[in-house]
């Protein structure tokens, strides 16, 4: 059974007809049809994620729409509260390109301590607090995952 829905995506309002058949959803808009397959939920380690992926649009479809999903059901404040003060975590999966400090060194809040490379971009990571670097938990050239602890400052 088709159902007409209205939603907002990236500030623009869309009205589409949607029909679900098991794990497949067919979305129609202005004569164009898109097929979306729902993926089964994986048991998360620390973040609840739901995902959907676009399989292939019908041959008449152009351009392909983008489907985004929430990366977490936790608010930004809840995620930050889960990380102890003085612990720096990777904001994204990537590689540790440069470690700019050493264990035992005094650092100031906001000082660049690590440079990561992710998606072909350099990302400066800053000391979350002022203090002395107690431990560096990664090494230069190491690949790290999002939310992985990188260093501890006390």
N, C-alpha and C positions, 0 to 999 in steps of 0.2 A: 504494500500500500504506500503510495507516494504521500509525502508530507511537505508542505511549504514551510520553510524556516527563514528567519531574518537574523543576520549576525553582523558584527562589526569586526573588521580585521585591518590592522595598521591604519586605523582612523577612517576607513571607508566602509559604508554600509552595503551589504549584499543581501539579495533575496534569491533563494535557490529552492529547487524541488529535490527532495532526498528520498531514496528508497533503499531499505536494508534487506539483504538476502544473506542470512548467516553472518559470516565475517566480512562480507562485501557490502560496501555502500556505494550507490550510484548517485552522483550529484549532477544535476542539470541546471544550467544557467544560460539564458539567452540562446537556446538551441545548441549549446555545447555541452558535452557529457564527459564526466570524469569518473573513473573507477578507483575507489580507495579500499584497501584491505586492512582490516584491523588486526593488529598483532596481539598474541596472548601476553598477559602481564607476566613479567619475570619477577621472581622473588628478589626484592631489592636488598642491598647490603645496609645502606644507611639513608637512602632517599627513595621515596615512592615515585615511580615514573610510569606514565602511560604513554604509549606510542602508537602512531598510525603512520602508514606509509602510502604514498601514491604508487600504484603499480604501473599502469600505462593508460594514458588518455585514449579515448576513441580516436581513430584516424583523422577525424575532422577537427580535433582539438588543437588549439594554439592560442596562447602559450600555456605551459603547464603551471597550475597553481602551486603555491607553497603551503604546506601544512606544518604548523608549529605545535609543539606540545609543552606543557609545563615541565620544567626540570625538577621541580620540587613542590611538595605541598606545604613546606615550611615557609614562613615569611622570612624576609631577609634578616629581620631582628632576631628571629628564633635560630637561624643558621649561625649568625655571628655569636649568639649567646652560647652555642654548643662548643665553640672553640675557646679554650682557656686563654686568659689574658697573657700576652707575652709569647704566644705561639703563632708563628707565621705559617699559613697553609697555602698551597697552590690554588689559585683562583680558577685554573683551567688545566686540562691535560696538556703537557708539553715537555720541553727539555730544559734543564738547568744550563744556561749558556755561560753565566759568570757568577761567581760568589765574590762579593766585594768586601767582605768582612772576615774576621777570624774568631775562633773561640777565645773567650777572655777579653775581647775588645769591647769598649764602651760605645754604645750607639745612641742616637737621638731618635725620638719618635718621628716618623716621616722620612728618615734617611734611607736612601736606596741601599738595600743589603744584598739582593739577588736580582739578576736579570734572567728571565725565562724567554724561550722562543716557542711560540705556538702559532700555528697557521701562518707561518712565514713572517711573523711580526715579533719584535722584541717587546717584552712587557717588563717594566720596572716594578719590583716588589719592594715595599717600604716597611721599615720596622714598625710594628704595631704599638710598641711602647718604648720609652727610654729605659736603658739599663745595660747590663753586661750580657754578652752572648754566652749562654751556658753550653749549648750544644748545636752543632750544625748536623742535621740528619740526612743530608744529601751531598752528592759530589758533582763537580762540574762535568757536563756531558751526560748526566743521568736523566733518564726519562721518568717523569712523575705523573701521577694521576691527579685529577681535580680533588681538592680537599685533603691531599696528602700533607702531613706535617713536614715542614722544611727546616725550621730552626726554632730554638727556644731562647727567650730573653728574660732575665730576672732583674 
